[in-house]
Amino acid sequence: MPEHENTPENENMPNERAVAAAPPVRISPAATIVFVVLACALAWLVALPLWLDSGLGNPLATVLVPLMMFTPLIAALIVVLALRAVPKGQRLRFLGMWPLRPARRVVWLMVLGWLSPIVIVMAALALAAAAGWVALDFSFASYAALLSSASGVDIDAQSAMIAAVVQLAVIPFAALFNAVFAFGEELGWRGFLVPALRPLGTWPALILSGAIWGLWHAPVILLGYNFGRTDLTGVVFMTGGSIAWGVLLGWLRLRSASVWPAVLAHGTLNAAGGLVLILAASTPDMALAGPLGVSGWIVCALAAVILLLTGQFRRQPALAA
C-alpha cells in the first residue's frame, strides 16, 4: 500500500493526513506469483465442465461463469491468510476493505465509481457509432426482433422501447446486484494485486494488473464469451479492454485507498455493458463497438489522460488507522 505523499498539494488536505505510522506492507514476488497462478488455475478448473461439454451452451454456464468471478478472491485469501503474505492486524486495511476513513473521500469515490462507468459506456457507444462500427436503431425494431428471438414471443417495437427504457433506468440498481459478484474479482485484482505490484511504480502496477486480469478471462473468452471469438484474438481484445478499464479501476483503488469504489465501478460496467445490444441496428462486433472493445479503449484512455493531467494519479493516500 503506498504511503501518503508529503506534497504541498496533499498538505492542504487535512482529511488525508491521518494515516498510520506503520510502514506499508510489501508483498514478496513469490506470493504475488502464487496469487496469479492460483487465480488462473482456479478459473480454468471452474470452467472445465464447459470445455468438456457444450461450451457456453452448457446449462451450467449461467452458474459457472459467475462462480469463476470468485476465484481471485479465493486466491487472495489463500495468499493472505494461509501464506501470511500480510501481517495479521493489517489485512483488511491492506486489501482496502476497512476502515473506510477518511469517510468523505471514500464515499465520494464510491459514488463516482458507481455512476461514471455509465457515462464511459455511453461515450464509447457514441464513438463507435461515429466511427461506423455500429449503426444505431432508435426505433427499437432490431431490439424487438432480438427479444422476440430470445423469448419466442412476438414483441413489437413499442414494447421493446418500453423494455429498453426500463433496462436503462435500472442500470444503477442492477449495478449494486452485480457488485456482489464483482467483489469476487476486485478483492483479488484491485484489493490485493494492485498494491502488491505498487512498488514497481503506479503505471507498471496498473498496466500489469490489467493484463493479468484480461488473461485470467481466457477460459470463457476462448469459448466465445464477450466477443464471439474462439481464438486468441478474443483474448487479445479482452486483455486490451481489461488494461483500459483496469487503469481506471486501479486509479479508484489508489486514490481512495479502498477497494469498494472499484467494486461498484466493476458492477456498473457489467450492468451497462449490454447497452450496445439494445441500441444496435444489427448484431455489432463487440471487439470494436463494445465497452471492452476498441471504442471502450479509446474513451478509457481519454479519461485516464484527464486524470493524469489533473494530477489525480499523484494522490495516493492510505486508509486512516
Backbone hydrogen bonds in HBPLUS format (Angstrom, degrees):
<---DONOR---> <-ACCEPTOR-->    atom                        ^
c    i                          cat <-CA-CA->   ^        H-A-AA   ^      H-
h    n   atom  resd res      DA  || num        DHA   H-A  angle D-A-AA Bond
n    s   type  num  typ     dist DA aas  dist angle  dist       angle   num
A0010-ASN N   A0007-THR O   3.03 MM   3  5.33 118.2  2.43 105.0 119.1     1
A0011-GLU N   A0007-THR O   2.90 MM   4  6.12 144.6  2.02 152.7 164.3     2
A0013-MET N   A0010-ASN O   2.96 MM   3  5.15 158.9  2.00 113.5 115.9     3
A0016-GLU N   A0013-MET O   3.00 MM   3  5.77 167.0  2.01 127.0 130.8     4
A0017-ARG N   A0014-PRO O   3.22 MM   3  5.25 172.1  2.23 110.6 111.5     5
A0019-VAL N   A0017-ARG O   2.87 MM   2  5.75 129.7  2.13 111.1  95.5     6
A0031-ALA N   A0028-SER O   3.09 MM   3  5.30 117.5  2.49 102.2 116.4     7
A0032-THR N   A0028-SER O   3.10 MM   4  6.44 156.2  2.16 153.6 160.7     8
A0033-ILE N   A0029-PRO O   2.93 MM   4  6.16 160.1  1.97 152.3 157.2     9
A0034-VAL N   A0030-ALA O   2.94 MM   4  6.17 158.6  1.99 148.7 154.7    10
A0035-PHE N   A0031-ALA O   2.99 MM   4  6.21 155.4  2.05 143.9 150.2    11
A0036-VAL N   A0032-THR O   3.07 MM   4  6.40 164.2  2.09 152.7 155.5    12
A0037-VAL N   A0033-ILE O   2.93 MM   4  6.14 170.4  1.94 158.3 160.8    13
A0038-LEU N   A0034-VAL O   2.89 MM   4  5.96 163.5  1.92 150.7 155.7    14
A0039-ALA N   A0035-PHE O   2.89 MM   4  6.06 168.4  1.91 156.2 159.4    15
A0040-CYS N   A0036-VAL O   3.05 MM   4  6.19 168.2  2.06 151.9 154.9    16
A0041-ALA N   A0037-VAL O   2.86 MM   4  5.90 161.4  1.89 149.4 155.6    17
A0042-LEU N   A0038-LEU O   2.86 MM   4  5.91 165.1  1.88 153.2 157.3    18
A0043-ALA N   A0039-ALA O   3.08 MM   4  6.20 149.0  2.18 138.5 147.0    19
A0044-TRP N   A0040-CYS O   3.06 MM   4  6.37 160.4  2.10 150.7 154.6    20
A0045-LEU N   A0041-ALA O   2.95 MM   4  6.19 152.5  2.03 145.2 153.6    21
A0046-VAL N   A0042-LEU O   2.89 MM   4  6.13 159.6  1.93 151.6 155.8    22
A0047-ALA N   A0043-ALA O   3.01 MM   4  6.20 157.7  2.06 147.6 154.0    23
A0048-LEU N   A0044-TRP O   2.94 MM   4  5.87 116.3  2.36 138.8 153.2    24
A0048-LEU N   A0045-LEU O   3.31 MM   3  5.15 149.0  2.41  94.9 103.8    25
A0050-LEU N   A0047-ALA O   2.94 MM   3  5.48 133.1  2.17 116.1 128.5    26
A0051-TRP N   A0047-ALA O   3.34 MM   4  6.74 146.8  2.46 146.8 156.3    27
A0051-TRP N   A0048-LEU O   2.99 MM   3  5.12 121.8  2.34 101.5 116.4    28
A0052-LEU N   A0048-LEU O   3.00 MM   4  6.28 143.4  2.14 151.7 162.9    29
A0053-ASP N   A0049-PRO O   3.14 MM   4  6.21 132.1  2.38 137.1 147.2    30
A0055-GLY N   A0050-LEU O   2.81 MM   5  4.37 128.8  2.07 158.9 148.9    31
A0057-GLY N   A0054-SER O   2.98 MM   3  5.18 144.0  2.11 139.9 135.9    32
A0058-ASN N   A0055-GLY O   3.11 MM   3  5.66 165.9  2.13 114.8 119.2    33
A0061-ALA N   A0058-ASN O   2.86 MM   3  5.53 168.3  1.87 126.5 130.3    34
A0063-VAL N   A0060-LEU O   2.94 MM   3  5.34 148.1  2.04 110.2 120.2    35
A0064-LEU N   A0060-LEU O   2.78 MM   4  5.95 169.0  1.79 162.8 166.7    36
A0065-VAL N   A0061-ALA O   3.04 MM   4  5.67 168.2  2.05 141.9 145.3    37
A0067-LEU N   A0063-VAL O   3.05 MM   4  6.16 153.3  2.13 143.2 151.6    38
A0068-MET N   A0064-LEU O   2.82 MM   4  5.98 144.2  1.95 146.4 154.8    39
A0069-MET N   A0066-PRO O   3.04 MM   3  5.33 140.2  2.21 103.0 114.2    40
A0070-PHE N   A0067-LEU O   3.05 MM   3  5.69 163.4  2.08 117.1 122.3    41
A0071-THR N   A0068-MET O   3.11 MM   3  5.49 167.0  2.13 113.5 117.6    42
A0074-ILE N   A0070-PHE O   3.07 MM   4  6.40 160.1  2.11 152.7 158.0    43
A0075-ALA N   A0071-THR O   2.97 MM   4  6.15 163.4  2.00 150.2 154.6    44
A0076-ALA N   A0072-PRO O   2.89 MM   4  6.05 156.7  1.95 145.5 151.9    45
A0073-LEU N   A0184-GLY O   2.99 MM 111  4.97 111.5  2.48 140.9 157.2    46
A0077-LEU N   A0073-LEU O   2.92 MM   4  6.17 161.2  1.96 153.3 158.1    47
A0078-ILE N   A0074-ILE O   2.97 MM   4  6.20 155.9  2.03 149.7 156.3    48
A0079-VAL N   A0075-ALA O   3.06 MM   4  6.29 163.1  2.09 148.9 152.9    49
A0080-VAL N   A0076-ALA O   2.82 MM   4  5.95 164.1  1.85 153.7 158.8    50
A0081-LEU N   A0077-LEU O   2.78 MM   4  5.53 161.3  1.81 142.6 149.2    51
A0082-ALA N   A0078-ILE O   2.90 MM   4  5.00 124.0  2.22 117.6 133.8    52
A0083-LEU N   A0078-ILE O   3.05 MM   5  6.54 149.7  2.14 153.8 162.5    53
A0085-ALA N   A0079-VAL O   3.13 MM   6  5.96 160.4  2.17 143.8 147.8    54
A0090-GLN N   A0087-PRO O   3.11 MM   3  5.76 160.7  2.15 136.6 139.4    55
A0094-PHE N   A0090-GLN O   2.88 MM   4  5.97 155.3  1.95 148.9 156.4    56
A0095-LEU N   A0091-ARG O   3.02 MM   4  6.17 162.9  2.05 152.6 156.5    57
A0097-MET N   A0092-LEU O   2.88 MM   5  5.19 153.6  1.95 164.6 161.4    58
A0098-TRP N   A0092-LEU O   3.44 MM   6  5.39 158.2  2.49 109.7 112.0    59
A0096-GLY N   A0093-ARG O   3.10 MM   3  4.98 150.3  2.20  96.8 105.9    60
A0259-VAL N   A0096-GLY O   2.88 MM 163  4.81 165.6  1.90 121.3 122.2    61
A0320-ALA N   A0101-ARG O   3.03 MM 219  5.35 166.6  2.05 126.8 130.5    62
A0106-VAL N   A0102-PRO O   3.22 MM   4  6.50 170.3  2.23 158.2 160.9    63
A0107-VAL N   A0103-ALA O   2.84 MM   4  5.90 170.0  1.85 159.7 162.7    64
A0108-TRP N   A0104-ARG O   3.05 MM   4  6.09 167.7  2.07 148.5 152.1    65
A0109-LEU N   A0105-ARG O   3.13 MM   4  6.25 156.2  2.19 146.4 152.9    66
A0110-MET N   A0106-VAL O   2.90 MM   4  6.10 137.6  2.08 141.5 154.0    67
A0110-MET N   A0107-VAL O   3.11 MM   3  4.94 122.5  2.46  90.6 105.7    68
A0111-VAL N   A0107-VAL O   2.98 MM   4  6.33 153.3  2.05 150.6 156.9    69
A0112-LEU N   A0108-TRP O   2.97 MM   4  6.25 157.2  2.02 142.7 149.2    70
A0113-GLY N   A0109-LEU O   2.86 MM   4  5.97 157.3  1.91 140.2 146.5    71
A0114-TRP N   A0110-MET O   2.89 MM   4  6.04 142.7  2.03 141.3 151.8    72
A0115-LEU N   A0111-VAL O   3.09 MM   4  6.30 153.4  2.17 152.9 157.4    73
A0116-SER N   A0112-LEU O   2.90 MM   4  5.53 160.7  1.93 149.0 155.4    74
A0118-ILE N   A0115-LEU O   3.15 MM   3  5.83 142.4  2.30 117.9 126.8    75
A0119-VAL N   A0116-SER O   3.03 MM   3  5.25 118.3  2.42 104.5 118.8    76
A0120-ILE N   A0116-SER O   3.07 MM   4  6.42 159.1  2.12 155.0 161.3    77
A0121-VAL N   A0117-PRO O   2.86 MM   4  5.96 163.1  1.89 148.8 153.0    78
A0122-MET N   A0118-ILE O   3.00 MM   4  6.16 161.0  2.04 146.9 152.2    79
A0123-ALA N   A0119-VAL O   2.88 MM   4  6.04 154.2  1.95 145.6 153.3    80
A0124-ALA N   A0120-ILE O   2.87 MM   4  6.07 152.7  1.94 146.6 154.2    81
A0125-LEU N   A0121-VAL O   2.96 MM   4  6.23 149.2  2.06 143.2 151.5    82
A0126-ALA N   A0122-MET O   2.94 MM   4  6.22 157.3  1.99 147.7 153.6    83
A0127-LEU N   A0123-ALA O   2.92 MM   4  6.13 155.9  1.97 146.7 153.5    84
A0128-ALA N   A0124-ALA O   2.91 MM   4  6.11 156.9  1.96 145.0 151.3    85
A0129-ALA N   A0125-LEU O   2.97 MM   4  6.22 153.8  2.04 147.3 154.1    86
A0130-ALA N   A0126-ALA O   2.93 MM   4  6.16 158.2  1.98 147.5 153.6    87
A0131-ALA N   A0127-LEU O   2.89 MM   4  6.09 146.5  2.00 147.4 156.7    88
A0133-TRP N   A0128-ALA O   2.83 MM   5  5.07 146.4  1.95 163.4 159.4    89
A0132-GLY N   A0129-ALA O   3.13 MM   3  5.11 153.0  2.21  99.5 107.8    90
A0281-ALA N   A0135-ALA O   2.61 MM 146  5.40 155.8  1.66 161.2 157.1    91
A0137-ASP N   A0279-LEU O   2.70 MM 142  5.50 159.1  1.74 157.7 163.4    92
A0140-PHE N   A0137-ASP O   3.35 MM   3  5.68 159.1  2.40 104.4 110.4    93
A0144-ALA N   A0140-PHE O   2.92 MM   4  6.08 147.2  2.03 138.9 148.0    94
A0145-ALA N   A0141-ALA O   3.04 MM   4  6.35 152.1  2.12 143.8 150.5    95
A0146-LEU N   A0142-SER O   2.97 MM   4  6.26 150.9  2.05 143.1 151.4    96
A0147-LEU N   A0143-TYR O   2.89 MM   4  6.15 160.9  1.92 151.4 155.6    97
A0148-SER N   A0144-ALA O   2.87 MM   4  6.04 155.6  1.93 146.2 153.7    98
A0149-SER N   A0145-ALA O   2.92 MM   4  6.08 155.2  1.98 144.8 151.1    99
A0150-ALA N   A0146-LEU O   3.01 MM   4  6.22 151.8  2.09 144.6 152.4   100
A0151-SER N   A0147-LEU O   2.89 MM   4  5.96 155.2  1.96 150.0 156.1   101
A0152-GLY N   A0148-SER O   2.77 MM   4  5.36 143.7  1.90 140.4 148.6   102
A0160-ALA N   A0156-ASP O   3.00 MM   4  6.26 153.0  2.07 148.3 156.9   103
A0161-MET N   A0157-ALA O   2.84 MM   4  6.09 146.8  1.95 145.5 154.3   104
A0162-ILE N   A0158-GLN O   3.06 MM   4  6.39 156.6  2.12 147.4 152.8   105
A0163-ALA N   A0159-SER O   2.93 MM   4  6.21 159.0  1.97 147.1 153.3   106
A0164-ALA N   A0160-ALA O   2.83 MM   4  6.05 150.7  1.92 144.9 153.3   107
A0165-VAL N   A0161-MET O   2.92 MM   4  6.18 161.8  1.95 152.2 156.2   108
A0166-VAL N   A0162-ILE O   2.98 MM   4  6.21 160.8  2.02 150.1 155.4   109
A0167-GLN N   A0163-ALA O   2.93 MM   4  6.14 159.1  1.98 145.8 151.8   110
A0168-LEU N   A0164-ALA O   2.90 MM   4  6.16 155.4  1.96 151.0 157.7   111
A0169-ALA N   A0165-VAL O   2.94 MM   4  6.13 154.9  2.00 146.4 153.5   112
A0170-VAL N   A0166-VAL O   3.01 MM   4  6.23 145.0  2.14 149.4 158.0   113
A0171-ILE N   A0168-LEU O   3.40 MM   3  5.48 161.2  2.44 101.8 107.2   114
A0173-PHE N   A0170-VAL O   3.00 MM   3  5.24 122.5  2.34 105.0 120.1   115
A0174-ALA N   A0170-VAL O   2.70 MM   4  5.89 161.0  1.74 165.2 172.1   116
A0175-ALA N   A0171-ILE O   2.81 MM   4  5.91 143.9  1.94 150.3 160.0   117
A0176-LEU N   A0173-PHE O   3.15 MM   3  5.31 129.7  2.42  97.7 109.5   118
A0178-ASN N   A0174-ALA O   2.86 MM   4  6.16 165.6  1.88 155.3 159.6   119
A0179-ALA N   A0175-ALA O   2.84 MM   4  5.94 132.2  2.07 137.7 150.5   120
A0180-VAL N   A0177-PHE O   3.12 MM   3  5.73 153.3  2.19 112.7 119.6   121
A0181-PHE N   A0178-ASN O   3.07 MM   3  5.51 124.4  2.39 108.0 119.7   122
A0182-ALA N   A0178-ASN O   2.90 MM   4  6.16 160.0  1.94 150.7 157.4   123
A0183-PHE N   A0179-ALA O   2.89 MM   4  5.86 139.7  2.05 137.7 145.2   124
A0184-GLY N   A0181-PHE O   3.01 MM   3  5.47 134.4  2.23 107.3 118.3   125
A0185-GLU N   A0182-ALA O   3.05 MM   3  5.33 124.6  2.37 103.0 116.0   126
A0186-GLU N   A0182-ALA O   2.81 MM   4  6.03 177.5  1.81 164.8 165.2   127
A0187-LEU N   A0183-PHE O   3.00 MM   4  5.82 163.2  2.03 146.7 149.0   128
A0188-GLY N   A0185-GLU O   2.97 MM   3  5.44 129.1  2.24 107.9 121.1   129
A0189-TRP N   A0185-GLU O   2.86 MM   4  6.11 167.5  1.87 161.9 162.9   130
A0190-ARG N   A0186-GLU O   3.02 MM   4  5.16 129.1  2.28 121.0 135.2   131
A0191-GLY N   A0186-GLU O   2.68 MM   5  5.95 151.2  1.76 163.1 165.9   132
A0192-PHE N   A0187-LEU O   2.99 MM   5  6.25 117.4  2.39 127.2 142.3   133
A0192-PHE N   A0188-GLY O   3.30 MM   4  5.05 140.1  2.47 102.4 113.6   134
A0193-LEU N   A0188-GLY O   2.88 MM   5  6.15 168.8  1.90 158.0 161.5   135
A0194-VAL N   A0189-TRP O   3.00 MM   5  6.35 141.0  2.16 148.0 159.6   136
A0196-ALA N   A0192-PHE O   3.00 MM   4  6.05 146.4  2.12 148.1 158.7   137
A0197-LEU N   A0193-LEU O   2.87 MM   4  6.08 146.6  1.98 153.1 160.8   138
A0198-ARG N   A0194-VAL O   2.93 MM   4  5.92 116.5  2.34 139.1 156.5   139
A0200-LEU N   A0197-LEU O   2.90 MM   3  5.73 160.3  1.94 129.9 135.9   140
A0201-GLY N   A0198-ARG O   2.88 MM   3  5.39 162.9  1.91 121.9 127.6   141
A0205-ALA N   A0201-GLY O   3.04 MM   4  6.02 155.9  2.10 146.7 153.9   142
A0206-LEU N   A0202-THR O   2.96 MM   4  6.22 158.6  2.01 152.6 158.6   143
A0207-ILE N   A0203-TRP O   2.94 MM   4  5.99 173.1  1.94 158.5 160.6   144
A0208-LEU N   A0204-PRO O   2.90 MM   4  5.73 160.7  1.94 142.5 149.0   145
A0209-SER N   A0205-ALA O   3.02 MM   4  5.88 159.1  2.07 138.5 145.1   146
A0210-GLY N   A0206-LEU O   3.04 MM   4  6.06 150.5  2.13 136.9 145.3   147
A0211-ALA N   A0207-ILE O   2.92 MM   4  6.15 154.8  1.99 147.7 154.5   148
A0212-ILE N   A0208-LEU O   2.99 MM   4  6.23 162.0  2.02 152.1 156.5   149
A0213-TRP N   A0209-SER O   2.95 MM   4  6.08 156.4  2.01 142.7 149.7   150
A0214-GLY N   A0210-GLY O   2.94 MM   4  6.20 152.7  2.01 146.0 153.0   151
A0215-LEU N   A0211-ALA O   2.98 MM   4  6.27 163.3  2.01 153.7 157.3   152
A0216-TRP N   A0212-ILE O   2.92 MM   4  6.06 147.0  2.03 147.7 156.9   153
A0217-HIS N   A0214-GLY O   3.11 MM   3  5.52 144.9  2.24 106.2 115.5   154
A0218-ALA N   A0215-LEU O   3.00 MM   3  5.41 165.5  2.03 116.7 121.2   155
A0220-VAL N   A0217-HIS O   3.09 MM   3  6.04 142.5  2.23 133.8 140.3   156
A0221-ILE N   A0217-HIS O   3.06 MM   4  6.01 165.5  2.08 151.0 153.5   157
A0222-LEU N   A0218-ALA O   3.01 MM   4  5.73 170.4  2.02 150.8 151.9   158
A0223-LEU N   A0220-VAL O   3.06 MM   3  5.08 149.0  2.16  98.9 108.6   159
A0225-TYR N   A0220-VAL O   3.10 MM   5  5.54 157.6  2.15 147.7 142.4   160
A0224-GLY N   A0221-ILE O   2.91 MM   3  5.19 161.6  1.94 112.3 117.1   161
A0228-GLY N   A0224-GLY O   2.92 MM   4  4.06 135.9  2.12 123.0 125.2   162
A0227-PHE N   A0225-TYR O   2.84 MM   2  5.77 142.5  1.98 104.2  93.7   163
A0234-GLY N   A0231-ASP O   3.14 MM   3  5.93 143.7  2.27 120.0 126.7   164
A0236-VAL N   A0232-LEU O   2.91 MM   4  6.23 153.5  1.98 150.9 158.8   165
A0237-PHE N   A0233-THR O   2.93 MM   4  6.20 163.9  1.95 152.0 155.0   166
A0238-MET N   A0234-GLY O   2.94 MM   4  6.12 157.8  1.99 145.7 152.4   167
A0239-THR N   A0235-VAL O   2.81 MM   4  5.97 152.5  1.89 145.5 153.1   168
A0240-GLY N   A0236-VAL O   2.95 MM   4  6.22 158.2  2.00 149.9 155.6   169
A0241-GLY N   A0237-PHE O   2.92 MM   4  6.17 162.3  1.95 150.6 155.3   170
A0242-SER N   A0238-MET O   2.84 MM   4  5.98 151.6  1.92 144.5 152.8   171
A0243-ILE N   A0239-THR O   2.94 MM   4  6.14 150.9  2.02 147.0 154.0   172
A0244-ALA N   A0240-GLY O   3.01 MM   4  6.23 165.3  2.04 149.5 153.6   173
A0245-TRP N   A0241-GLY O   2.95 MM   4  6.12 176.5  1.95 153.6 154.7   174
A0246-GLY N   A0242-SER O   2.65 MM   4  5.36 137.8  1.82 129.5 143.6   175
A0247-VAL N   A0243-ILE O   3.00 MM   4  6.12 143.0  2.14 145.9 150.8   176
A0249-LEU N   A0245-TRP O   2.88 MM   4  6.16 168.2  1.90 159.2 162.9   177
A0250-GLY N   A0246-GLY O   2.73 MM   4  5.62 152.1  1.80 137.6 146.7   178
A0251-TRP N   A0247-VAL O   2.85 MM   4  6.03 144.4  1.98 137.2 147.1   179
A0252-LEU N   A0248-LEU O   3.04 MM   4  6.38 159.0  2.08 147.7 152.3   180
A0253-ARG N   A0249-LEU O   3.06 MM   4  6.37 150.5  2.15 141.9 150.2   181
A0254-LEU N   A0250-GLY O   2.88 MM   4  6.17 162.5  1.91 154.7 158.3   182
A0255-ARG N   A0251-TRP O   2.71 MM   4  5.70 164.2  1.73 157.8 162.9   183
A0256-SER N   A0252-LEU O   3.07 MM   4  5.87 150.9  2.16 136.2 142.9   184
A0257-ALA N   A0253-ARG O   2.79 MM   4  5.37 131.4  2.03 133.3 146.6   185
A0263-VAL N   A0259-VAL O   3.06 MM   4  6.34 147.6  2.16 147.4 157.4   186
A0264-LEU N   A0260-TRP O   3.05 MM   4  6.28 164.6  2.08 157.6 159.1   187
A0265-ALA N   A0261-PRO O   2.99 MM   4  6.17 158.7  2.03 144.9 151.4   188
A0266-HIS N   A0262-ALA O   2.91 MM   4  6.02 158.9  1.96 147.6 152.7   189
A0267-GLY N   A0263-VAL O   3.00 MM   4  6.23 156.3  2.05 146.2 153.0   190
A0268-THR N   A0264-LEU O   2.92 MM   4  6.19 153.2  1.99 149.1 156.1   191
A0269-LEU N   A0265-ALA O   2.90 MM   4  6.12 157.4  1.95 148.0 154.4   192
A0270-ASN N   A0266-HIS O   3.06 MM   4  6.31 161.9  2.10 149.6 153.4   193
A0271-ALA N   A0267-GLY O   3.04 MM   4  6.24 145.3  2.16 138.0 147.9   194
A0272-ALA N   A0268-THR O   2.83 MM   4  5.98 151.0  1.92 154.3 161.2   195
A0273-GLY N   A0269-LEU O   2.94 MM   4  5.71 122.7  2.28 142.8 155.1   196
A0275-LEU N   A0272-ALA O   3.14 MM   3  5.78 164.6  2.16 128.3 128.1   197
A0277-LEU N   A0274-GLY O   3.02 MM   3  5.38 130.5  2.27 107.1 119.7   198
A0278-ILE N   A0275-LEU O   3.03 MM   3  5.23 130.8  2.28 101.1 114.3   199
A0279-LEU N   A0275-LEU O   3.21 MM   4  6.53 152.5  2.29 154.0 160.8   200
A0280-ALA N   A0276-VAL O   2.94 MM   4  5.68 129.7  2.20 142.9 153.2   201
A0288-LEU N   A0285-ASP O   2.92 MM   3  5.63 157.9  1.97 119.7 126.5   202
A0289-ALA N   A0285-ASP O   2.87 MM   4  5.98 169.7  1.88 159.9 159.8   203
A0290-GLY N   A0286-MET O   3.06 MM   4  4.23 142.4  2.21 103.0 111.6   204
A0294-VAL N   A0287-ALA O   2.96 MM   7  6.31 154.8  2.02 132.7 133.3   205
A0295-SER N   A0288-LEU O   3.02 MM   7  5.95 161.9  2.05 149.5 154.7   206
A0293-GLY N   A0290-GLY O   2.91 MM   3  4.84 152.7  1.99 102.1 110.9   207
A0296-GLY N   A0293-GLY O   3.02 MM   3  5.33 118.1  2.42 104.8 119.8   208
A0297-TRP N   A0293-GLY O   2.93 MM   4  6.29 150.5  2.02 150.8 160.5   209
A0298-ILE N   A0294-VAL O   3.05 MM   4  6.35 160.7  2.09 154.7 157.9   210
A0299-VAL N   A0295-SER O   3.19 MM   4  6.45 166.7  2.21 149.6 152.4   211
A0300-CYS N   A0296-GLY O   2.94 MM   4  6.02 166.5  1.96 152.3 156.7   212
A0301-ALA N   A0297-TRP O   2.85 MM   4  6.00 153.8  1.92 147.7 155.6   213
A0302-LEU N   A0298-ILE O   2.96 MM   4  6.25 154.1  2.03 147.4 154.1   214
A0303-ALA N   A0299-VAL O   2.95 MM   4  6.26 157.7  2.00 150.0 156.0   215
A0304-ALA N   A0300-CYS O   2.87 MM   4  6.13 154.0  1.94 147.8 155.3   216
A0305-VAL N   A0301-ALA O   2.90 MM   4  6.15 152.2  1.98 147.4 154.9   217
A0306-ILE N   A0302-LEU O   3.05 MM   4  6.33 156.6  2.11 147.8 153.5   218
A0307-LEU N   A0303-ALA O   3.05 MM   4  6.35 159.9  2.09 147.8 153.0   219
A0308-LEU N   A0304-ALA O   2.84 MM   4  6.06 153.6  1.91 146.5 154.5   220
A0309-LEU N   A0305-VAL O   2.83 MM   4  6.04 166.1  1.85 156.1 158.7   221
A0310-THR N   A0306-ILE O   3.06 MM   4  6.17 141.1  2.22 143.0 152.8   222
A0312-GLN N   A0307-LEU O   2.87 MM   5  5.13 148.2  1.97 164.7 159.7   223
A0311-GLY N   A0308-LEU O   3.10 MM   3  5.24 160.4  2.14 108.4 111.9   224
A0314-ARG N   A0311-GLY O   3.17 MM   3  5.54 152.9  2.25 107.5 115.6   225
